[in-house]
Amino acid sequence: MRCVIARYPFELTKRGVLASMKGVTPELVTGESVTIGRRRYPVKQVGQVITRQDRRDFTSGEVVRAMTRLGFTCHSHPETVPMGVPTPLQTASALLGGTASPAV
């Protein structure tokens, strides 16, 4: 499939993306993400790997469009923490003897 990312044309295939991302450890997902294989990657990380360009040169929307057209599942936001699970700040506060109120 031909697509344009950061004003440069690329010929991408699902098999090629899978091969490029093989062995790449996913970074922490804080925004848009894409599921490749059994892993969930930030779209900027995927874009950097498959285009070999700096992340500042393209938008996440360009990568999301390309990955969606190739048949990958894209996610708009990271999954939220279930209610009742303390945040790292609350856990640290509790360990130091402070009172940590649950997030509302």
Salt bridges, closest charged atoms under 4 A:
GLU27 OE2 - ARG55 NH2 2.75
ASP54 OD1 - ARG56 NE 2.88
GLU79 OE2 - ARG40 NH1 3.09
